[in-house]
Amino acid sequence: MTRLPRTAGEFLALVDQAVFEMDELAICAGEDLDDETADLEPVFRDIAAALRALYRRIEQGRHVFATGADLPFMAIARSYRHLIPIFQLLNTLNDAHRRGPE
């Protein structure tokens, strides 16, 4: 398990990593027409877009931590967790968001 970030800066770095990874997954899904993930390109792109929006909110100081609520993309991510190799990273981000940085 990835350790929870201790600061908003560490959280931001993990969000940046997740954006990169989800973009890569979307590219791969779009290229692998025979793969079971081929139909998931839009899902992966939507999660990446939600992560980018989260990144912007944090940069602008508008993100509120420790709300107890899940990040908006988590419901869909959980639905496809078996097909998202970085699901644990997404889950760590969600835990940190819900609790606030350590």
The first five atom37 places (N, CA, C, CB, O) and aatype in JSON, in Angstrom:
{
  "aatype": [12, 16, 1, 10, 14, 1, 16, 0, 7, 6, 13, 10, 0, 10, 19, 3, 5, 0, 19, 13, 6, 12, 3, 6, 10, 0, 9, 4, 0, 7, 6, 3, 10, 3, 3, 6, 16, 0, 3, 10, 6, 14, 19, 13, 1, 3, 9, 0, 0, 0, 10, 1, 0, 10, 18, 1, 1, 9, 6, 5, 7, 1, 8, 19, 13, 0, 16, 7, 0, 3, 10, 14, 13, 12, 0, 9, 0, 1, 15, 18, 1, 8, 10, 9, 14, 9, 13, 5, 10, 10, 2, 16, 10, 2, 3, 0, 8, 1, 1, 7, 14, 6],
  "atom_mask": [
    [1, 1, 1, 1, 1],
    [1, 1, 1, 1, 1],
    [1, 1, 1, 1, 1],
    [1, 1, 1, 1, 1],
    [1, 1, 1, 1, 1],
    [1, 1, 1, 1, 1],
    [1, 1, 1, 1, 1],
    [1, 1, 1, 1, 1],
    [1, 1, 1, 0, 1],
    [1, 1, 1, 1, 1],
    [1, 1, 1, 1, 1],
    [1, 1, 1, 1, 1],
    [1, 1, 1, 1, 1],
    [1, 1, 1, 1, 1],
    [1, 1, 1, 1, 1],
    [1, 1, 1, 1, 1],
    [1, 1, 1, 1, 1],
    [1, 1, 1, 1, 1],
    [1, 1, 1, 1, 1],
    [1, 1, 1, 1, 1],
    [1, 1, 1, 1, 1],
    [1, 1, 1, 1, 1],
    [1, 1, 1, 1, 1],
    [1, 1, 1, 1, 1],
    [1, 1, 1, 1, 1],
    [1, 1, 1, 1, 1],
    [1, 1, 1, 1, 1],
    [1, 1, 1, 1, 1],
    [1, 1, 1, 1, 1],
    [1, 1, 1, 0, 1],
    [1, 1, 1, 1, 1],
    [1, 1, 1, 1, 1],
    [1, 1, 1, 1, 1],
    [1, 1, 1, 1, 1],
    [1, 1, 1, 1, 1],
    [1, 1, 1, 1, 1],
    [1, 1, 1, 1, 1],
    [1, 1, 1, 1, 1],
    [1, 1, 1, 1, 1],
    [1, 1, 1, 1, 1],
    [1, 1, 1, 1, 1],
    [1, 1, 1, 1, 1],
    [1, 1, 1, 1, 1],
    [1, 1, 1, 1, 1],
    [1, 1, 1, 1, 1],
    [1, 1, 1, 1, 1],
    [1, 1, 1, 1, 1],
    [1, 1, 1, 1, 1],
    [1, 1, 1, 1, 1],
    [1, 1, 1, 1, 1],
    [1, 1, 1, 1, 1],
    [1, 1, 1, 1, 1],
    [1, 1, 1, 1, 1],
    [1, 1, 1, 1, 1],
    [1, 1, 1, 1, 1],
    [1, 1, 1, 1, 1],
    [1, 1, 1, 1, 1],
    [1, 1, 1, 1, 1],
    [1, 1, 1, 1, 1],
    [1, 1, 1, 1, 1],
    [1, 1, 1, 0, 1],
    [1, 1, 1, 1, 1],
    [1, 1, 1, 1, 1],
    [1, 1, 1, 1, 1],
    [1, 1, 1, 1, 1],
    [1, 1, 1, 1, 1],
    [1, 1, 1, 1, 1],
    [1, 1, 1, 0, 1],
    [1, 1, 1, 1, 1],
    [1, 1, 1, 1, 1],
    [1, 1, 1, 1, 1],
    [1, 1, 1, 1, 1],
    [1, 1, 1, 1, 1],
    [1, 1, 1, 1, 1],
    [1, 1, 1, 1, 1],
    [1, 1, 1, 1, 1],
    [1, 1, 1, 1, 1],
    [1, 1, 1, 1, 1],
    [1, 1, 1, 1, 1],
    [1, 1, 1, 1, 1],
    [1, 1, 1, 1, 1],
    [1, 1, 1, 1, 1],
    [1, 1, 1, 1, 1],
    [1, 1, 1, 1, 1],
    [1, 1, 1, 1, 1],
    [1, 1, 1, 1, 1],
    [1, 1, 1, 1, 1],
    [1, 1, 1, 1, 1],
    [1, 1, 1, 1, 1],
    [1, 1, 1, 1, 1],
    [1, 1, 1, 1, 1],
    [1, 1, 1, 1, 1],
    [1, 1, 1, 1, 1],
    [1, 1, 1, 1, 1],
    [1, 1, 1, 1, 1],
    [1, 1, 1, 1, 1],
    [1, 1, 1, 1, 1],
    [1, 1, 1, 1, 1],
    [1, 1, 1, 1, 1],
    [1, 1, 1, 0, 1],
    [1, 1, 1, 1, 1],
    [1, 1, 1, 1, 1]
  ],
  "atom_positions": [
    [[0.84, -1.18, 0.0], [0.0, 0.0, 0.0], [0.88, 1.24, 0.0], [-0.95, 0.0, 1.22], [1.89, 1.31, 0.71]],
    [[0.5, 2.22, -0.79], [1.18, 3.49, -0.82], [0.85, 4.25, 0.47], [0.79, 4.31, -2.07], [-0.3, 4.31, 0.89]],
    [[1.89, 4.82, 1.08], [1.68, 5.57, 2.31], [0.88, 6.83, 2.01], [3.04, 5.93, 2.98], [1.02, 7.43, 0.94]],
    [[0.04, 7.24, 2.96], [-0.73, 8.46, 2.78], [0.21, 9.66, 2.76], [-1.8, 8.61, 3.9], [1.17, 9.71, 3.53]],
    [[-0.06, 10.62, 1.89], [0.78, 11.81, 1.85], [0.65, 12.61, 3.14], [0.41, 12.69, 0.63], [-0.42, 12.65, 3.76]],
    [[1.74, 13.25, 3.53], [1.75, 14.03, 4.77], [1.4, 15.49, 4.56], [3.1, 13.93, 5.43], [0.99, 16.19, 5.49]],
    [[1.55, 15.95, 3.33], [1.29, 17.37, 3.03], [0.46, 17.48, 1.76], [2.63, 18.16, 2.89], [0.32, 16.52, 1.0]],
    [[-0.07, 18.67, 1.54], [-0.81, 18.92, 0.3], [0.13, 18.78, -0.9], [-1.46, 20.32, 0.31], [-0.3, 18.34, -1.97]],
    [[1.41, 19.15, -0.73], [2.39, 19.0, -1.81], [2.61, 17.55, -2.19], [0.0, 0.0, 0.0], [2.7, 17.22, -3.37]],
    [[2.71, 16.68, -1.19], [2.86, 15.25, -1.47], [1.6, 14.7, -2.14], [3.16, 14.46, -0.16], [1.68, 13.88, -3.05]],
    [[0.45, 15.16, -1.69], [-0.82, 14.75, -2.29], [-0.83, 15.17, -3.76], [-2.03, 15.37, -1.53], [-1.2, 14.39, -4.64]],
    [[-0.42, 16.41, -4.02], [-0.39, 16.93, -5.39], [0.53, 16.09, -6.28], [0.06, 18.39, -5.39], [0.19, 15.82, -7.43]],
    [[1.67, 15.69, -5.75], [2.6, 14.85, -6.52], [1.97, 13.5, -6.86], [3.91, 14.63, -5.73], [2.15, 13.0, -7.97]],
    [[1.22, 12.93, -5.93], [0.53, 11.66, -6.21], [-0.57, 11.84, -7.24], [-0.05, 11.07, -4.92], [-0.77, 10.97, -8.09]],
    [[-1.27, 12.96, -7.18], [-2.31, 13.24, -8.18], [-1.65, 13.35, -9.56], [-3.1, 14.55, -7.83], [-2.16, 12.81, -10.54]],
    [[-0.53, 14.05, -9.64], [0.19, 14.2, -10.9], [0.6, 12.83, -11.45], [1.44, 15.08, -10.71], [0.46, 12.57, -12.65]],
    [[1.1, 11.97, -10.59], [1.47, 10.62, -11.01], [0.25, 9.86, -11.51], [2.13, 9.85, -9.84], [0.32, 9.16, -12.53]],
    [[-0.87, 9.98, -10.81], [-2.09, 9.28, -11.21], [-2.6, 9.78, -12.56], [-3.17, 9.44, -10.14], [-3.08, 8.99, -13.38]],
    [[-2.51, 11.09, -12.81], [-2.92, 11.64, -14.1], [-2.09, 11.01, -15.21], [-2.75, 13.19, -14.12], [-2.63, 10.55, -16.22]],
    [[-0.78, 10.98, -15.02], [0.11, 10.39, -16.03], [-0.27, 8.94, -16.29], [1.57, 10.49, -15.57], [-0.4, 8.52, -17.44]],
    [[-0.44, 8.17, -15.22], [-0.75, 6.74, -15.35], [-2.1, 6.51, -16.03], [-0.74, 6.06, -13.97], [-2.22, 5.62, -16.87]],
    [[-3.11, 7.3, -15.68], [-4.43, 7.11, -16.3], [-4.39, 7.51, -17.77], [-5.49, 7.94, -15.55], [-5.04, 6.87, -18.6]],
    [[-3.64, 8.56, -18.1], [-3.48, 8.93, -19.51], [-2.84, 7.79, -20.29], [-2.63, 10.22, -19.65], [-3.26, 7.48, -21.4]],
    [[-1.81, 7.18, -19.7], [-1.14, 6.04, -20.35], [-2.1, 4.86, -20.53], [0.09, 5.6, -19.52], [-2.11, 4.22, -21.58]],
    [[-2.9, 4.59, -19.51], [-3.89, 3.5, -19.62], [-4.88, 3.78, -20.75], [-4.65, 3.31, -18.29], [-5.24, 2.88, -21.5]],
    [[-5.32, 5.04, -20.86], [-6.27, 5.39, -21.92], [-5.65, 5.21, -23.29], [-6.75, 6.84, -21.75], [-6.29, 4.7, -24.21]],
    [[-4.39, 5.61, -23.43], [-3.69, 5.44, -24.71], [-3.59, 3.96, -25.05], [-2.27, 6.08, -24.66], [-3.9, 3.55, -26.17]],
    [[-3.17, 3.17, -24.1], [-3.03, 1.72, -24.32], [-4.38, 1.08, -24.65], [-2.42, 1.04, -23.09], [-4.46, 0.24, -25.55]],
    [[-5.41, 1.48, -23.94], [-6.74, 0.91, -24.21], [-7.2, 1.27, -25.6], [-7.76, 1.41, -23.17], [-7.84, 0.46, -26.28]],
    [[-6.9, 2.48, -26.05], [-7.3, 2.91, -27.39], [-6.56, 2.18, -28.49], [0.0, 0.0, 0.0], [-7.07, 2.04, -29.6]],
    [[-5.35, 1.71, -28.19], [-4.54, 1.01, -29.19], [-4.77, -0.49, -29.2], [-3.08, 1.29, -28.96], [-4.52, -1.15, -30.21]],
    [[-5.23, -1.06, -28.1], [-5.42, -2.5, -27.97], [-6.87, -2.88, -28.28], [-5.04, -2.98, -26.56], [-7.67, -3.11, -27.38]],
    [[-7.18, -2.94, -29.56], [-8.56, -3.17, -29.96], [-9.08, -4.55, -29.58], [-8.68, -3.0, -31.44], [-10.29, -4.73, -29.44]],
    [[-8.21, -5.53, -29.39], [-8.66, -6.87, -29.02], [-8.62, -7.1, -27.51], [-7.8, -7.91, -29.71], [-9.12, -8.11, -27.02]],
    [[-8.05, -6.19, -26.79], [-7.89, -6.33, -25.35], [-9.22, -6.05, -24.64], [-6.79, -5.39, -24.83], [-10.06, -5.32, -25.16]],
    [[-9.4, -6.62, -23.45], [-10.64, -6.39, -22.71], [-10.77, -4.95, -22.25], [-10.71, -7.32, -21.51], [-11.87, -4.52, -21.87]],
    [[-9.69, -4.18, -22.28], [-9.76, -2.78, -21.86], [-10.07, -1.82, -23.01], [-8.46, -2.39, -21.22], [-10.19, -0.62, -22.78]],
    [[-10.19, -2.32, -24.23], [-10.4, -1.45, -25.39], [-11.63, -0.56, -25.22], [-10.54, -2.29, -26.65], [-11.59, 0.61, -25.61]],
    [[-12.7, -1.08, -24.66], [-13.91, -0.29, -24.47], [-13.81, 0.66, -23.28], [-15.1, -1.21, -24.29], [-14.71, 1.46, -23.05]],
    [[-12.73, 0.56, -22.54], [-12.58, 1.37, -21.34], [-11.82, 2.68, -21.56], [-11.89, 0.58, -20.28], [-11.63, 3.46, -20.63]],
    [[-11.4, 2.93, -22.78], [-10.67, 4.18, -23.05], [-11.45, 5.39, -22.53], [-10.4, 4.33, -24.56], [-10.85, 6.23, -21.86]],
    [[-12.75, 5.52, -22.81], [-13.48, 6.7, -22.29], [-13.53, 6.75, -20.75], [-14.91, 6.7, -22.84], [-13.47, 7.82, -20.16]],
    [[-13.63, 5.6, -20.13], [-13.63, 5.55, -18.66], [-12.29, 6.04, -18.12], [-13.91, 4.11, -18.16], [-12.26, 6.86, -17.2]],
    [[-11.21, 5.55, -18.69], [-9.88, 5.96, -18.25], [-9.66, 7.45, -18.5], [-8.79, 5.14, -18.97], [-9.06, 8.14, -17.67]],
    [[-10.15, 7.95, -19.63], [-10.01, 9.38, -19.93], [-10.83, 10.22, -18.95], [-10.45, 9.68, -21.37], [-10.38, 11.29, -18.53]],
    [[-12.02, 9.75, -18.59], [-12.85, 10.47, -17.62], [-12.18, 10.55, -16.26], [-14.23, 9.8, -17.5], [-12.21, 11.59, -15.6]],
    [[-11.58, 9.44, -15.83], [-10.88, 9.45, -14.54], [-9.68, 10.39, -14.6], [-10.41, 8.02, -14.17], [-9.43, 11.13, -13.65]],
    [[-8.94, 10.36, -15.71], [-7.81, 11.27, -15.87], [-8.27, 12.73, -15.84], [-7.06, 10.98, -17.18], [-7.61, 13.57, -15.24]],
    [[-9.38, 13.02, -16.48], [-9.91, 14.4, -16.49], [-10.31, 14.83, -15.08], [-11.12, 14.51, -17.45], [-10.07, 15.96, -14.67]],
    [[-10.92, 13.92, -14.33], [-11.3, 14.23, -12.96], [-10.07, 14.47, -12.09], [-12.15, 13.09, -12.37], [-10.08, 15.33, -11.21]],
    [[-9.02, 13.71, -12.33], [-7.76, 13.9, -11.6], [-7.12, 15.24, -11.95], [-6.79, 12.75, -11.91], [-6.58, 15.92, -11.08]],
    [[-7.19, 15.63, -13.23], [-6.64, 16.94, -13.63], [-7.42, 18.08, -12.96], [-6.69, 17.09, -15.17], [-6.84, 19.07, -12.53]],
    [[-8.73, 17.93, -12.89], [-9.56, 18.95, -12.22], [-9.2, 19.02, -10.73], [-11.08, 18.63, -12.4], [-9.14, 20.11, -10.16]],
    [[-8.97, 17.88, -10.12], [-8.54, 17.84, -8.72], [-7.21, 18.55, -8.56], [-8.43, 16.38, -8.22], [-7.02, 19.34, -7.63]],
    [[-6.29, 18.28, -9.46], [-4.97, 18.92, -9.43], [-5.11, 20.44, -9.48], [-4.1, 18.43, -10.61], [-4.47, 21.16, -8.71]],
    [[-5.96, 20.93, -10.39], [-6.16, 22.38, -10.51], [-6.76, 22.97, -9.24], [-7.07, 22.7, -11.7], [-6.35, 24.05, -8.8]],
    [[-7.73, 22.27, -8.65], [-8.35, 22.77, -7.4], [-7.31, 22.88, -6.28], [-9.5, 21.85, -6.96], [-7.31, 23.83, -5.51]],
    [[-6.43, 21.9, -6.21], [-5.39, 21.93, -5.18], [-4.44, 23.09, -5.44], [-4.6, 20.58, -5.14], [-4.11, 23.85, -4.53]],
    [[-3.99, 23.23, -6.69], [-3.08, 24.33, -7.05], [-3.68, 25.69, -6.72], [-2.72, 24.26, -8.54], [-2.98, 26.61, -6.29]],
    [[-4.96, 25.82, -6.93], [-5.65, 27.09, -6.7], [-6.06, 27.26, -5.23], [-6.89, 27.18, -7.58], [-6.61, 28.3, -4.86]],
    [[-5.78, 26.25, -4.42], [-6.13, 26.34, -3.0], [-7.62, 26.18, -2.74], [0.0, 0.0, 0.0], [-8.11, 26.59, -1.69]],
    [[-8.35, 25.6, -3.69], [-9.8, 25.44, -3.55], [-10.22, 24.05, -3.1], [-10.46, 25.77, -4.85], [-11.4, 23.82, -2.86]],
    [[-9.28, 23.12, -2.99], [-9.64, 21.76, -2.6], [-9.79, 21.67, -1.09], [-8.6, 20.75, -3.11], [-8.95, 22.17, -0.34]],
    [[-10.86, 21.03, -0.65], [-11.11, 20.86, 0.78], [-10.83, 19.4, 1.14], [-12.58, 21.27, 1.15], [-11.48, 18.48, 0.62]],
    [[-9.87, 19.2, 2.03], [-9.53, 17.87, 2.52], [-10.41, 17.53, 3.72], [-8.03, 17.78, 2.89], [-11.06, 18.39, 4.31]],
    [[-10.39, 16.24, 4.07], [-11.03, 15.72, 5.28], [-12.53, 15.97, 5.32], [-10.39, 16.33, 6.51], [-13.09, 16.33, 6.35]],
    [[-13.17, 15.79, 4.17], [-14.62, 15.96, 4.12], [-15.35, 14.68, 4.51], [-15.06, 16.4, 2.74], [-16.54, 14.71, 4.83]],
    [[-14.64, 13.56, 4.47], [-15.26, 12.28, 4.74], [-15.92, 11.68, 3.5], [0.0, 0.0, 0.0], [-16.3, 10.5, 3.5]],
    [[-16.06, 12.48, 2.44], [-16.69, 12.01, 1.2], [-15.63, 11.48, 0.24], [-17.51, 13.14, 0.53], [-14.47, 11.91, 0.29]],
    [[-16.03, 10.56, -0.61], [-15.13, 10.04, -1.64], [-14.89, 11.1, -2.72], [-15.7, 8.76, -2.26], [-15.71, 11.98, -2.95]],
    [[-13.74, 10.98, -3.38], [-13.49, 11.77, -4.57], [-14.5, 11.35, -5.64], [-12.02, 11.6, -5.08], [-14.89, 10.18, -5.69]],
    [[-14.93, 12.28, -6.5], [-16.0, 11.99, -7.45], [-15.76, 10.79, -8.38], [-16.23, 13.17, -8.28], [-16.72, 10.12, -8.76]],
    [[-14.52, 10.53, -8.74], [-14.25, 9.45, -9.69], [-14.19, 8.07, -9.05], [-12.96, 9.73, -10.4], [-14.08, 7.07, -9.76]],
    [[-14.25, 7.99, -7.73], [-14.03, 6.7, -7.06], [-15.12, 5.67, -7.32], [-13.92, 6.91, -5.59], [-14.82, 4.48, -7.37]],
    [[-16.34, 6.09, -7.49], [-17.41, 5.11, -7.76], [-17.12, 4.34, -9.05], [-18.79, 5.81, -7.85], [-17.22, 3.12, -9.08]],
    [[-16.76, 5.07, -10.09], [-16.46, 4.39, -11.37], [-15.15, 3.61, -11.26], [-16.37, 5.41, -12.52], [-15.04, 2.52, -11.81]],
    [[-14.16, 4.17, -10.57], [-12.88, 3.46, -10.42], [-13.09, 2.13, -9.69], [-11.86, 4.34, -9.65], [-12.49, 1.12, -10.07]],
    [[-13.93, 2.13, -8.68], [-14.2, 0.87, -7.96], [-14.87, -0.15, -8.87], [-15.09, 1.13, -6.73], [-14.61, -1.35, -8.76]],
    [[-15.72, 0.32, -9.76], [-16.4, -0.59, -10.69], [-15.42, -1.31, -11.61], [-17.41, 0.18, -11.52], [-15.67, -2.44, -12.03]],
    [[-14.31, -0.66, -11.92], [-13.33, -1.22, -12.84], [-12.0, -1.51, -12.17], [-13.12, -0.27, -14.0], [-10.98, -1.63, -12.85]],
    [[-11.98, -1.63, -10.84], [-10.72, -1.78, -10.1], [-9.88, -2.95, -10.6], [-11.01, -1.97, -8.63], [-8.65, -2.88, -10.57]],
    [[-10.52, -4.02, -11.05], [-9.76, -5.18, -11.54], [-9.07, -4.9, -12.88], [-10.69, -6.38, -11.68], [-8.22, -5.68, -13.31]],
    [[-9.43, -3.8, -13.54], [-8.83, -3.44, -14.83], [-7.96, -2.18, -14.74], [-9.91, -3.23, -15.86], [-7.41, -1.73, -15.74]],
    [[-7.86, -1.61, -13.55], [-7.05, -0.4, -13.36], [-5.83, -0.77, -12.52], [-7.88, 0.74, -12.67], [-5.93, -0.92, -11.3]],
    [[-4.68, -0.93, -13.17], [-3.48, -1.35, -12.44], [-3.08, -0.39, -11.32], [-2.33, -1.49, -13.39], [-2.41, -0.8, -10.37]],
    [[-3.48, 0.88, -11.41], [-3.12, 1.84, -10.37], [-4.27, 2.09, -9.4], [-2.67, 3.15, -11.01], [-4.33, 3.14, -8.75]],
    [[-5.18, 1.14, -9.31], [-6.32, 1.36, -8.41], [-5.86, 1.66, -6.98], [-7.24, 0.14, -8.41], [-6.47, 2.48, -6.31]],
    [[-4.81, 1.0, -6.52], [-4.33, 1.24, -5.15], [-3.9, 2.69, -4.98], [-3.16, 0.3, -4.8], [-4.14, 3.28, -3.92]],
    [[-3.28, 3.28, -5.99], [-2.89, 4.68, -5.93], [-4.14, 5.56, -5.85], [-2.04, 5.07, -7.16], [-4.18, 6.5, -5.05]],
    [[-5.14, 5.27, -6.66], [-6.39, 6.03, -6.61], [-7.04, 5.91, -5.23], [-7.36, 5.55, -7.7], [-7.56, 6.89, -4.69]],
    [[-7.01, 4.71, -4.69], [-7.59, 4.48, -3.37], [-6.82, 5.25, -2.29], [-7.61, 2.98, -3.06], [-7.42, 5.79, -1.37]],
    [[-5.5, 5.3, -2.41], [-4.68, 6.06, -1.46], [-5.03, 7.55, -1.54], [-3.18, 5.84, -1.75], [-5.16, 8.21, -0.51]],
    [[-5.17, 8.07, -2.76], [-5.58, 9.47, -2.92], [-6.93, 9.71, -2.26], [-5.65, 9.84, -4.41], [-7.13, 10.72, -1.58]],
    [[-7.85, 8.79, -2.46], [-9.18, 8.94, -1.88], [-9.11, 8.92, -0.35], [-10.11, 7.82, -2.38], [-9.75, 9.73, 0.31]],
    [[-8.32, 7.99, 0.2], [-8.17, 7.94, 1.66], [-7.59, 9.23, 2.2], [-7.28, 6.75, 2.07], [-8.06, 9.75, 3.21]],
    [[-6.57, 9.76, 1.53], [-5.93, 11.01, 1.97], [-6.91, 12.18, 1.86], [-4.67, 11.29, 1.12], [-6.93, 13.06, 2.72]],
    [[-7.71, 12.18, 0.81], [-8.72, 13.23, 0.64], [-9.74, 13.15, 1.78], [-9.44, 13.09, -0.74], [-10.08, 14.17, 2.38]],
    [[-10.21, 11.96, 2.05], [-11.24, 11.79, 3.09], [-10.74, 12.16, 4.48], [-11.73, 10.36, 3.09], [-11.47, 12.76, 5.26]],
    [[-9.49, 11.8, 4.78], [-8.92, 12.03, 6.11], [-8.15, 13.33, 6.21], [-8.02, 10.89, 6.49], [-8.01, 13.9, 7.29]],
    [[-7.64, 13.8, 5.08], [-6.71, 14.92, 5.08], [-5.28, 14.37, 5.15], [0.0, 0.0, 0.0], [-5.07, 13.27, 5.66]],
    [[-4.33, 15.12, 4.63], [-2.94, 14.65, 4.71], [-2.56, 14.38, 6.17], [-1.98, 15.69, 4.07], [-3.04, 15.07, 7.07]],
    [[-1.71, 13.39, 6.39], [-1.32, 12.99, 7.75], [-0.62, 14.11, 8.49], [-0.41, 11.77, 7.7], [-0.23, 13.94, 9.64]]
  ]
}
